[in-house]
Amino acid sequence: MIQQFLALVACLAIVAMTEPVINRMTRETPFLLRFSTWLLCVAAVAAIFYILIGNEPPWPSVFGAIGIAGYLVADRRYHRRPQKWRLPS
């Protein structure tokens, strides 16, 4: 039960973070970046469906989803913060 909750929250965060990024992409965006972002979103939606039909995801998948969600949240916060988070050049 806790696996389902953790994975569901992580996958919802992944979808919430990748969907706006996909919408902002243009034809000039590198194909690999567009494809990998799209795959992240599709995999998260599939995992949400998998959880909602009653299946329990394995722990490695849960940890992976939490890691990806954390990375996406941190990346968004890093780019929106003022200079105090920037690395010195």
MIMARPA-174875 format. One record per residue: residue number from 1; residue in one letter; y, z, x of N, C-alpha, C, CB in turn. Coordinates in steps of 0.001 Angstrom, whole numbers, plus 500000, padded with zeros to 6 digits. Each point is the difference from the previous one (the first is absolute). Glycine has a CB too. Layout:
+-----+------+--------+--------+--------+--------+--------+--------+--------+--------+--------+--------+--------+--------+
! seq ! type !    n.y !    n.z !    n.x !   ca.y !   ca.z !   ca.x !    c.y !    c.z !    c.x !   cb.y !   cb.z !   cb.x !
+-----+------+--------+--------+--------+--------+--------+--------+--------+--------+--------+--------+--------+--------+
! NUM !    A !      Y !      Z !      X !      Y !      Z !      X !      Y !      Z !      X !      Y !      Z !      X !
...
+-----+------+--------+--------+--------+--------+--------+--------+--------+--------+--------+--------+--------+--------+
//
This chain:
+-----+------+--------+--------+--------+--------+--------+--------+--------+--------+--------+--------+--------+--------+
! seq ! type !    n.y !    n.z !    n.x !   ca.y !   ca.z !   ca.x !    c.y !    c.z !    c.x !   cb.y !   cb.z !   cb.x !
+-----+------+--------+--------+--------+--------+--------+--------+--------+--------+--------+--------+--------+--------+
!   1 !    M ! 498807 ! 500000 ! 500819 ! 501193 ! 500000 ! 499181 ! 501263 ! 500000 ! 500868 ! 498732 ! 501206 ! 498197 !
!   2 !    I ! 501267 ! 499607 ! 502866 ! 501175 ! 500025 ! 500868 ! 500143 ! 498682 ! 500756 ! 499768 ! 502490 ! 500233 !
!   3 !    Q ! 499086 ! 496888 ! 500096 ! 500045 ! 498693 ! 500655 ! 500703 ! 498990 ! 499108 ! 497879 ! 500522 ! 501237 !
!   4 !    Q ! 501771 ! 499485 ! 497496 ! 500597 ! 499053 ! 499068 ! 501501 ! 500215 ! 499895 ! 497851 ! 499909 ! 498729 !
!   5 !    F ! 502569 ! 501347 ! 501160 ! 501428 ! 500292 ! 499856 ! 500775 ! 499576 ! 501240 ! 499441 ! 501916 ! 498492 !
!   6 !    L ! 500069 ! 498463 ! 502693 ! 500696 ! 499654 ! 501236 ! 500086 ! 498488 ! 500191 ! 499213 ! 502149 ! 501004 !
!   7 !    A ! 499683 ! 497163 ! 498747 ! 499997 ! 498548 ! 500155 ! 500899 ! 499327 ! 498968 ! 497678 ! 500134 ! 500917 !
!   8 !    L ! 502327 ! 500366 ! 497861 ! 500835 ! 499426 ! 498952 ! 501479 ! 500139 ! 500351 ! 498228 ! 500534 ! 498301 !
!   9 !    V ! 502170 ! 500642 ! 502145 ! 501405 ! 500212 ! 500373 ! 500381 ! 499117 ! 501190 ! 499872 ! 502373 ! 499150 !
!  10 !    A ! 499264 ! 497546 ! 501846 ! 500275 ! 499172 ! 501171 ! 500095 ! 498526 ! 499614 ! 498816 ! 501673 ! 501450 !
!  11 !    C ! 500286 ! 497858 ! 497698 ! 500018 ! 498589 ! 499598 ! 501219 ! 499672 ! 499140 ! 497502 ! 499978 ! 500098 !
!  12 !    L ! 502888 ! 500959 ! 499058 ! 501226 ! 499789 ! 499218 ! 501215 ! 499911 ! 500920 ! 498977 ! 501228 ! 498053 !
!  13 !    A ! 501059 ! 499592 ! 502982 ! 501097 ! 499934 ! 500967 ! 499986 ! 498668 ! 500749 ! 499923 ! 502501 ! 500248 !
!  14 !    I ! 498888 ! 497023 ! 500106 ! 499900 ! 498713 ! 500694 ! 500527 ! 498878 ! 499123 ! 498019 ! 500836 ! 501283 !
!  15 !    V ! 501588 ! 499145 ! 497461 ! 500485 ! 498954 ! 499087 ! 501514 ! 500118 ! 499828 ! 497776 ! 499982 ! 498789 !
!  16 !    A ! 502717 ! 501243 ! 501067 ! 501444 ! 500204 ! 499811 ! 500791 ! 499562 ! 501232 ! 499504 ! 501915 ! 498457 !
!  17 !    M ! 499918 ! 498202 ! 502725 ! 500709 ! 499609 ! 501217 ! 499856 ! 498517 ! 500331 ! 499649 ! 502301 ! 500826 !
!  18 !    T ! 499216 ! 497102 ! 498876 ! 499797 ! 498601 ! 500381 ! 500570 ! 499010 ! 498994 ! 497966 ! 500723 ! 501184 !
!  19 !    E ! 502068 ! 499636 ! 497560 ! 500463 ! 499051 ! 498977 ! 501448 ! 499554 ! 500228 ! 498423 ! 501072 ! 498387 !
!  20 !    P ! 502524 ! 499831 ! 501882 ! 501361 ! 499524 ! 500273 ! 500101 ! 499175 ! 501285 ! 500842 ! 502003 ! 498802 !
!  21 !    V ! 498336 ! 498339 ! 502190 ! 500008 ! 499232 ! 501248 ! 499542 ! 498570 ! 499742 ! 499555 ! 502098 ! 501318 !
!  22 !    I ! 499406 ! 497751 ! 497885 ! 499504 ! 498663 ! 499666 ! 501075 ! 499208 ! 499262 ! 497641 ! 500884 ! 499880 !
!  23 !    N ! 503077 ! 499760 ! 499216 ! 501040 ! 499307 ! 499241 ! 501165 ! 499547 ! 500871 ! 499347 ! 501347 ! 498030 !
!  24 !    R ! 500919 ! 499354 ! 503066 ! 501108 ! 499626 ! 500885 ! 499627 ! 498932 ! 501025 ! 500876 ! 502288 ! 499696 !
!  25 !    M ! 497857 ! 497383 ! 500410 ! 499573 ! 499031 ! 501006 ! 500403 ! 498580 ! 499593 ! 498074 ! 501502 ! 500616 !
!  26 !    T ! 502212 ! 497695 ! 500399 ! 500363 ! 498602 ! 499776 ! 498970 ! 499110 ! 500685 ! 502468 ! 500587 ! 499845 !
!  27 !    R ! 497760 ! 498127 ! 500056 ! 499094 ! 499057 ! 500657 ! 500094 ! 500106 ! 501524 ! 500220 ! 498461 ! 498031 !
!  28 !    E ! 500886 ! 502072 ! 502470 ! 500165 ! 500143 ! 501441 ! 499247 ! 501211 ! 500560 ! 502223 ! 498901 ! 499776 !
!  29 !    T ! 497311 ! 501999 ! 499361 ! 499231 ! 501154 ! 500454 ! 498681 ! 499507 ! 500595 ! 501065 ! 501498 ! 498232 !
!  30 !    P ! 498556 ! 499003 ! 502936 ! 498742 ! 499555 ! 500612 ! 498806 ! 500179 ! 499051 ! 500943 ! 500594 ! 502251 !
!  31 !    F ! 498170 ! 498431 ! 497774 ! 498857 ! 499985 ! 499093 ! 499147 ! 501253 ! 500140 ! 500004 ! 497516 ! 500113 !
!  32 !    L ! 499737 ! 502904 ! 501106 ! 499138 ! 501167 ! 500217 ! 500602 ! 501256 ! 499371 ! 499170 ! 498967 ! 502131 !
!  33 !    L ! 502136 ! 501188 ! 497955 ! 500662 ! 501148 ! 499388 ! 499914 ! 499929 ! 498475 ! 501553 ! 500144 ! 501971 !
!  34 !    R ! 498694 ! 498677 ! 497464 ! 499902 ! 499840 ! 498545 ! 498586 ! 500258 ! 499515 ! 501860 ! 498340 ! 500067 !
!  35 !    F ! 497161 ! 501088 ! 500619 ! 498606 ! 500125 ! 499586 ! 499503 ! 501437 ! 500118 ! 499618 ! 497641 ! 500714 !
!  36 !    S ! 500723 ! 503040 ! 500387 ! 499520 ! 501371 ! 500175 ! 500647 ! 500952 ! 499000 ! 499625 ! 499525 ! 502423 !
!  37 !    T ! 501644 ! 500279 ! 497265 ! 500656 ! 500841 ! 498998 ! 499396 ! 499763 ! 498633 ! 502112 ! 499968 ! 501331 !
!  38 !    W ! 497627 ! 498777 ! 498350 ! 499372 ! 499665 ! 498723 ! 498600 ! 500620 ! 499914 ! 501321 ! 497845 ! 499908 !
!  39 !    L ! 497909 ! 502083 ! 501178 ! 498663 ! 500588 ! 500008 ! 500033 ! 501514 ! 499829 ! 499255 ! 498133 ! 501459 !
!  40 !    L ! 501720 ! 502525 ! 499161 ! 500140 ! 501447 ! 499805 ! 500220 ! 500332 ! 498533 ! 500940 ! 500215 ! 502309 !
!  41 !    C ! 499929 ! 499032 ! 497042 ! 500303 ! 500251 ! 498590 ! 498777 ! 499720 ! 499119 ! 502417 ! 499414 ! 500426 !
!  42 !    V ! 496915 ! 499489 ! 499813 ! 498818 ! 499645 ! 499204 ! 498884 ! 501024 ! 500199 ! 500615 ! 497566 ! 500176 !
!  43 !    A ! 499182 ! 502865 ! 501062 ! 498962 ! 501000 ! 500267 ! 500327 ! 501325 ! 499322 ! 499506 ! 498885 ! 502188 !
!  44 !    A ! 501754 ! 501502 ! 497799 ! 500385 ! 501248 ! 499343 ! 499808 ! 499909 ! 498490 ! 501647 ! 500438 ! 501835 !
!  45 !    V ! 498700 ! 498424 ! 497580 ! 499797 ! 499814 ! 498555 ! 498503 ! 500025 ! 499677 ! 502135 ! 498633 ! 499843 !
!  46 !    A ! 497058 ! 500722 ! 500992 ! 498552 ! 500013 ! 499784 ! 499440 ! 501413 ! 500125 ! 499862 ! 497655 ! 500873 !
!  47 !    A ! 500641 ! 503110 ! 500082 ! 499540 ! 501383 ! 500164 ! 500402 ! 500856 ! 498798 ! 500170 ! 499750 ! 502498 !
!  48 !    I ! 501033 ! 500020 ! 496976 ! 500431 ! 500726 ! 498801 ! 499059 ! 499703 ! 498838 ! 502392 ! 499920 ! 500785 !
!  49 !    F ! 497279 ! 498813 ! 499033 ! 499069 ! 499621 ! 498937 ! 498635 ! 500646 ! 500230 ! 501224 ! 497819 ! 499696 !
!  50 !    Y ! 498305 ! 502152 ! 501537 ! 498709 ! 500600 ! 500378 ! 499972 ! 501485 ! 499653 ! 499758 ! 498320 ! 501856 !
!  51 !    I ! 501343 ! 502373 ! 498406 ! 500083 ! 501431 ! 499708 ! 500069 ! 500241 ! 498497 ! 501152 ! 500380 ! 502196 !
!  52 !    L ! 499634 ! 498816 ! 497105 ! 500184 ! 500204 ! 498564 ! 498732 ! 499747 ! 499181 ! 502365 ! 499357 ! 500323 !
!  53 !    I ! 496719 ! 499834 ! 500202 ! 498743 ! 499803 ! 499263 ! 498985 ! 501091 ! 500312 ! 500416 ! 497543 ! 500016 !
!  54 !    G ! 499987 ! 503426 ! 500814 ! 499166 ! 501183 ! 500201 ! 499274 ! 500092 ! 501323 ! 499743 ! 499970 ! 497621 !
!  55 !    N ! 500459 ! 499093 ! 503262 ! 499324 ! 500060 ! 501301 ! 500767 ! 500894 ! 500962 ! 499079 ! 497697 ! 499635 !
!  56 !    E ! 500185 ! 502855 ! 501318 ! 500590 ! 500862 ! 501016 ! 500078 ! 499233 ! 501311 ! 499103 ! 502077 ! 498860 !
!  57 !    P ! 502088 ! 497782 ! 501707 ! 500096 ! 499283 ! 501278 ! 499456 ! 500860 ! 501142 ! 502010 ! 498737 ! 499147 !
!  58 !    P ! 497458 ! 500634 ! 501893 ! 499522 ! 500776 ! 501149 ! 501181 ! 500617 ! 500763 ! 497978 ! 498487 ! 500182 !
!  59 !    W ! 501753 ! 502628 ! 500492 ! 501066 ! 500700 ! 500717 ! 500709 ! 499134 ! 501033 ! 498730 ! 502077 ! 499642 !
!  60 !    P ! 500577 ! 497078 ! 501126 ! 500736 ! 499154 ! 500958 ! 501021 ! 499084 ! 499312 ! 497993 ! 500066 ! 501494 !
!  61 !    S ! 501677 ! 499447 ! 497327 ! 500951 ! 499166 ! 499258 ! 501199 ! 500813 ! 499526 ! 498110 ! 498530 ! 499275 !
!  62 !    V ! 501629 ! 502704 ! 500320 ! 501089 ! 500874 ! 499561 ! 500947 ! 500269 ! 501169 ! 498496 ! 501066 ! 498261 !
!  63 !    F ! 500943 ! 499265 ! 502905 ! 500835 ! 500256 ! 501178 ! 500776 ! 498741 ! 500402 ! 498355 ! 501748 ! 500778 !
!  64 !    G ! 501002 ! 497101 ! 499126 ! 500678 ! 498746 ! 500318 ! 501157 ! 499721 ! 499047 ! 497855 ! 499127 ! 500914 !
!  65 !    A ! 501931 ! 501097 ! 497799 ! 501062 ! 499779 ! 499021 ! 501159 ! 500968 ! 500224 ! 498295 ! 499184 ! 498350 !
!  66 !    I ! 501395 ! 502074 ! 501957 ! 501060 ! 500973 ! 500275 ! 500771 ! 499599 ! 501260 ! 498634 ! 501826 ! 498900 !
!  67 !    G ! 500662 ! 497710 ! 502102 ! 500659 ! 499563 ! 501234 ! 500913 ! 498804 ! 499784 ! 498052 ! 500856 ! 501261 !
!  68 !    I ! 501475 ! 498155 ! 497994 ! 500822 ! 498823 ! 499713 ! 501219 ! 500393 ! 499178 ! 497958 ! 498535 ! 500079 !
!  69 !    A ! 501840 ! 502303 ! 498893 ! 501123 ! 500444 ! 499165 ! 501017 ! 500775 ! 500836 ! 498479 ! 500101 ! 497993 !
!  70 !    G ! 501042 ! 500782 ! 502866 ! 500906 ! 500743 ! 500873 ! 500766 ! 499096 ! 500941 ! 498467 ! 501920 ! 499855 !
!  71 !    Y ! 500872 ! 497086 ! 500690 ! 500666 ! 499042 ! 500880 ! 501099 ! 499242 ! 499249 ! 497878 ! 499768 ! 501338 !
!  72 !    L ! 501818 ! 499769 ! 497462 ! 500985 ! 499246 ! 499227 ! 501207 ! 500863 ! 499616 ! 498142 ! 498565 ! 499127 !
!  73 !    V ! 501605 ! 502683 ! 500493 ! 501100 ! 500907 ! 499657 ! 500851 ! 500282 ! 501234 ! 498606 ! 501042 ! 498171 !
!  74 !    A ! 500766 ! 499250 ! 502956 ! 500741 ! 500289 ! 501228 ! 500787 ! 498784 ! 500466 ! 498259 ! 501674 ! 500637 !
!  75 !    D ! 501159 ! 497151 ! 499247 ! 500687 ! 498781 ! 500419 ! 501237 ! 499761 ! 499138 ! 497813 ! 499028 ! 500782 !
!  76 !    R ! 502068 ! 501186 ! 497935 ! 501152 ! 499816 ! 499109 ! 501086 ! 501025 ! 500313 ! 498481 ! 499090 ! 498207 !
!  77 !    R ! 501122 ! 502160 ! 502017 ! 500986 ! 501037 ! 500324 ! 500675 ! 499721 ! 501338 ! 498659 ! 501660 ! 498691 !
!  78 !    Y ! 500586 ! 497848 ! 502273 ! 500553 ! 499709 ! 501325 ! 501092 ! 498945 ! 499908 ! 497802 ! 500589 ! 501049 !
!  79 !    H ! 501966 ! 498360 ! 498172 ! 500963 ! 498907 ! 499915 ! 501199 ! 500332 ! 499125 ! 498127 ! 498435 ! 500349 !
!  80 !    R ! 501782 ! 502585 ! 498830 ! 501123 ! 500368 ! 499134 ! 500815 ! 501163 ! 500545 ! 498677 ! 499186 ! 498081 !
!  81 !    R ! 500868 ! 501436 ! 502982 ! 500701 ! 501148 ! 500570 ! 501147 ! 499542 ! 500895 ! 497880 ! 501342 ! 499898 !
!  82 !    P ! 503119 ! 499526 ! 500264 ! 501054 ! 499691 ! 500969 ! 499462 ! 500072 ! 501429 ! 501725 ! 500894 ! 498402 !
!  83 !    Q ! 499133 ! 498976 ! 502533 ! 499623 ! 499875 ! 501408 ! 499215 ! 501180 ! 500552 ! 502003 ! 498633 ! 500267 !
!  84 !    K ! 497997 ! 502533 ! 499099 ! 499321 ! 501156 ! 500600 ! 498497 ! 499780 ! 500154 ! 501749 ! 501460 ! 499004 !
!  85 !    W ! 497643 ! 497673 ! 500186 ! 498567 ! 499717 ! 500114 ! 499715 ! 498848 ! 500944 ! 499704 ! 500846 ! 497696 !
!  86 !    R ! 501300 ! 498467 ! 502727 ! 499804 ! 498827 ! 500858 ! 499602 ! 500424 ! 501408 ! 501675 ! 498718 ! 498638 !
!  87 !    L ! 497498 ! 500479 ! 501976 ! 499598 ! 500265 ! 501375 ! 501109 ! 499537 ! 500939 ! 497548 ! 499755 ! 499398 !
!  88 !    P ! 502662 ! 500948 ! 501697 ! 501034 ! 499567 ! 500934 ! 499593 ! 498688 ! 500657 ! 500665 ! 502393 ! 500412 !
!  89 !    S ! 500317 ! 496770 ! 499830 ! 499719 ! 498687 ! 500613 ! 500062 ! 500061 ! 501496 ! 500912 ! 498893 ! 498006 !
+-----+------+--------+--------+--------+--------+--------+--------+--------+--------+--------+--------+--------+--------+
//
